[in-house]
């Protein structure tokens, strides 16, 4: 799945209150795993990047994936506490 779709799904899950909490937890956990895999993919591509433009683009993608993983992790913690 593309990074944009993963990020959009995470944002949608974090913004919806009416969803079933158990289902929401499962979906967030799956997305966290997928985002981590995507981040690792981008890190691998970063090692092979030839140009500065390509490196900057990959670094931004890594930062966005990392930020979404942190938000998702915090949301998952708060859901488990409730």
Secondary structure, 3 states (H helix, E strand, C coil): CCHHHHHHHHHHHHHCCCCCHHHHHHHHHHHHHHHHHHHHHHHHHHHHCCCHHHHHHHHHHHHHHHHHHHHHHHHHHHHHHC
